[in-house]
């Protein structure tokens, strides 16, 4: 293993890193452009009106948003969801009187849970990529169930006891 790093390997690594960073920035630009166009066309107001028009109370609206984010996490990457959905729903959550730090933590936990959840769960395919060949996808699906349950319990605890998410930021920034 020693002595394998040379200029050719270093150059190749830098080119691949640059290419990956460019792809990530392209995603950021695309998501930002989509968000700007959507807001420019009044889509944010349509979404706000739709969410506030739901027949649930404030907590029910937050749960509906989190459920929608959970479903989106099956098909989209966290970058797109965070850059497009979060700016659209955050004003509604704030208007309902909730702490945005609390909601953002719930949002992130919800995304993390959706990435573990079959049938699409992105994290499951990462696990399959590094697992030995004798481990099949069904084994991975069964293996993540306890972690999904733990995630959902944690999500419920933070939902019911917001101070878990807001205490440290309030101490650090007040």
N, C-alpha and C positions, 0 to 999 in steps of 0.2 A: 504494500500500500504506500510505503514511503517513496517520495520522489516522483509521484504521478502528477503533481502540479507543475505545469510549465506554461510558457506564454501562449501556446495554442489552446490549452484547456482554459486558461484565464480569459483569453479573448472570446472563446465560445460562450463561457459563462456570462460574461458581460453583455454580449449580444443577446442572449436569451433573456437575461434580466431586463434589458432595455426594451425588448419586444413585449415582455409581459407587462411592464410598467406602462407602456404605450397603450396596450389593450385596456388596462384598468382606467387610465385617464380618458380613453375614448368612451368607456361606459359612463364615467362621471359626466362627460360633456353631453352625451346623448340623453342621459336621464335629466340633466339640468335643462337642456333644450326642450325636452318633452314637457317638463314641469312649467317652464316659462310660457310655452305655447298654450298649455292647458289653462293656466291662470289668465293669460291674455284673452282667451276665448270665453272666460267666465265659468270654466269647468269647476274651479274651486268653490264657487258660490252654489252651483248645482249639487256638488257633493255635500257641502255644508247643509243645505236645505234638506237633502235626502236623509242625512244622518239625524238632524234635529227633528225631522218629521217621523222618525221611527216611533212606534207605539210603546216604547220602553221608557223607563226612567233614565236618569243620568248614568247609573251604573250599568244598566242594560245596554245603553248606547256604547259605552266603553267595551263591554263584553262583545258586542256585535263587531266593533272595529277590530278587536283582538282576534276574533274568530275569522274575519276576513283576511287579516294578516297571516294567520295560521294557514289558511287555504292557499294564499299566494306563495307562501314559503315552500309549498310543494313544487311549484313550477318556475319561480323566479329566484334569482340570487339575492342575497341580503343587500347588496349595494343598490340595486334598482328599487327594491322595496323601501329602503331607508330614504333614498333621495327623492322618490316620487310620492309615496304614500304618506310618510311621516309629516312632511310640510302641509299636506292637504288636510290631515285629520287633527293635527296639533291645535289649530285655532278652535276647532269644535270642542276638543277636550278642555282647553283653557276656558272657553265660554261656559262650559258646564261647571266650572269652579274647581277642577282638579289640578293637582300639582303636576307640572310637565316633567319634572325629574322622575316622579313616581310612574307616570304613564310611559315615559321612554324606557325605563327599566322593564316594565311589563312588556312593552313592544319587543325589546331585545330578547327577553326570555321566551316569548311566544315564537319569535323567529327561530331561536335555537331549538326549541321543541319541534317545530315543524320540519327542521332539517334532519331530525332523527326519525321521523314518522314515515312508515311505509305508506303507499307504494313507491313514492318518488324520492323521498328523503336523500338529499345530496350527500350528507355525511355517510350514509350507508354505502354508497358507491365508493367513497374514499376508503372506507374500511375494507370493502371487497378488494380494492386495488392493492392493499398491503397485506391482506390475509393470505395464508397458505392456500394452495390450490384445492386442497381437500375440504375447505370451508366454503359452503355454498351460500347463496343469498338468503335462502330460507332460514339457515342457522343464524345469520346476522339479524334477520327480522325478529326471530324469537329472542335473541340475545339483547336487543335494545329495549324490549318491553319494560323491564324494571327501571331503566334510565328514563324512559318516557313518563312512567308513573311518578318517579321522583321529581322530574321537571314540572309536571302538572301540579303536584303537591306544593312545590316551591312557588309556582306561579300563583296558586290559590292563596298561599300564606302572604305573599307580597301584596296581592289584591286586597285582602282583608285587613292587613296591618301595614299601611303605607309607610309608617315610620322606619321599617326595615330598610326601605330604599332611600328615604329622605334624611335620615338622621345624620349620616356621615357627611353628605354635602352641606347640610345646614351648619354643622360644626366647622367644617373646613372653610366655608365661604361667608359666614356671618360674623 
